[in-house]
Amino acid sequence: MRNKIGVGHASIGDLEKKYVNLALDAGRLSQGEFVYKFEKNFARLHDQRYGIACNSGTSALHVALEALKEKRSWKNGSEVIVPAITFIASSNACLHAGLHPVFVDVDPVSYNINPDLIEDAITDKTVAIMPVHTFGQPCEMDRIAQIARKHDLAIIEDCSEAHFATFNGRPVGSYGDVSAFSTYVAHTITTGVGGVITTNDPDLAEISRSLIAHGRACTCERCIASNPESVCKLRMETEIDRRFMMVRIGYSYRIGELEGALGLAQLENKDEIMKRRKWNAAFLTEGLSRFSDYLQLPEYPEYIDHSFMMYPLVIRQGCPVSRKEMVEYLERNNIESRPMLPLVNQPVYRNIFGDIEEQFSVAKWINDNGFYLGCHHGLEQDDLEFICDTFAALFKSTGY
């Protein structure tokens, strides 16, 4: 039996090991130069001025919402529009911030929030839209930005699955007031665990940097993530060192130098990582195209640069095999799969929002029939060939 073909992969090479060892040799594990450089480079690659590294993509979303809530004086219970297909962290972050997620159905091809339905969900309590670039495919950001401007709404981009993807040549994360990325182990680039908040707004950057560090007053980048021997003059302008003066209720959401070292090395290898992911996705699409009567394969327009966090598939009507039968067959052949981010039917959300799945026909179709496979940069051509051959064997067994 061959090794498991997983949905995620962490590529740890010589450069990652070198940087981690440099961090260990420096004797500093809390935030330092590696975190500082990682934040700067990550933000720059997404056309943003500020990057704030934190301990998860969920924390990044939570803090981004809290920062906007403080700056714009949002009340508890204010509404944020969220797609009905996304990882639960997107809407949970709203709840953690005291905000109310309002779900909108998704497009049946892109699986992203359907712009045609957004305005119908806007009320006098709506304060923001959270587009999620699902599976690495950018949302229709021109239309979403136009709606946000028309109704004076903030945009929080959830880019957890879409590092370096672009819409009309512009990076995801550069359309919103603030954006959130995940660098968890299975994501495009990894710091092991972690996330990054990006923004061009100095106020949101300052609030975010404070919130991830217990609400401290000192948020100077060079104080928090730099050489401890360099003393910022602002720190000592008050009776108490501003690093130990707390001005808001914050959290312990920081990362350390080992994560920063991993992330910095991953950024230096990003072009090779992205090239391989796209090649793998194209190979799967070509190999599975003969089954397109039964499987909806990924489709996207030319003006989108897809980052292929994973490879989504939805079983079409008339397919002789159910999703349960298909994924069980794949698992028996050591091919891992996952459901396509079911959200509105989750047990915890049924308790909170009631049985609302029927209100979102496309999301329900995906919940019932969708799953995804890995197309990550750790897969070799023989892995991809095996995936295609396994589908062929499955359909042949049904008389296809």
C-alpha positions, 0 to 999 in steps of 0.5 A: 500500500502506498503512503497516504496522499494528504490534503496538506503539506509542510515543506521544510528545507535547508533554508528553514532549518538554517533560519531556525538554527540562527534564531536558536543561536541568537538566544531569543525566542520571543518576537525579534528580527525574524518576526519583524522581517517576516511581517514586513515581507509578507505585507509587501507581497500583498501590497500592504504597508503593515503586517502584524503576525499572530498565532493563527488565522482565526486570531487574525480575523478576530483582531481585525474585527476588534480593531475595526470595531474600536475605530468605527465605534461599532456596537455589539450585535452589529452585522457582518456579511459572511459567505455560507460556505467557509471554514467556521473560523470566519463567522466564529471570529464575528461572534468572538468580537461581539458581532453578528454574522449574516450568511449569504449564499455562494456562487455555484462555480467559484464557491465564493460569496455571490455578489448578486445576493449581498445587497439583499442581506444589508440592513441598518445594522450591517457594518462590514462584508467579509469576502472569503477567498475560498480554496485559493480562488479570489472573490469578485472583489471589484463588485464587492468593493463597489457595494461596500462603498455604496453602503459605507461598509468596511471590508475584512478579507479572509485570505487564509486560503489564498496567499499570493492569489490575484484578482485583475493583477492585484493581490488579495488582501489589498482590497479590504480595510484589513485582511487576515491570513493563516500560516497554519501547517497545511497552508500555502506557506507555513510558520507551523501555527500562525497568521498575519493581519495586513492593512494600509491603515496605521490606526488599525495596525496600531490597535491590532498590534496592541490587541495581540499583546495584552492591549499594551500601549507600546505598539512601535514595531521596533519595540515589540519585534526588534533588538531588545538593546534598542530602546524606543524613546516613546517607551519612557515618555510616561511614568510607566514603561509603555510596554507594560501600560495596558490601554485596552482589553487584549489577548496573548496572540503573539508568535515567536522567533522560531515561527518568524524564521520558518515564515521568512524562509517560506516567503523566499521559496514562495515562487516555487511553491506556487508554481508547483501547486498550479502545475498539480492542479492543472494536471488533475484537471486534465486527468479528471476532465473525462469524468466532468459529466459526473464531477464539477472541476474547478473553473475560474476566469482568466483575470484570476490567478488561483493559488490552489490551497486545495482542489475542490470537486462537487458531484453532479446530478446523475453521478452513479456514486454518492459522495460517501461512496466516493470518499470512502473509496478514495480513503481505502486507496490512501487518498485523503479528502475533506468536506468542502467547508460546511458551515450553516449546517454545523451542530453548534450553528443549528443551536445558535441560528436554527435550522437555516441550511435550506435558505442557502440552496447552493451551500446545501448542494455543496454540503451534500456533494462537495469534497476536496483533495490535496494539490499541494507542492509536496505531491509528485507526478506519480501521486497525481497519476494515482489519484486520476487512476483511482477515479478511473477504477471507481467509475469503471466499477460502476460500468462507466 
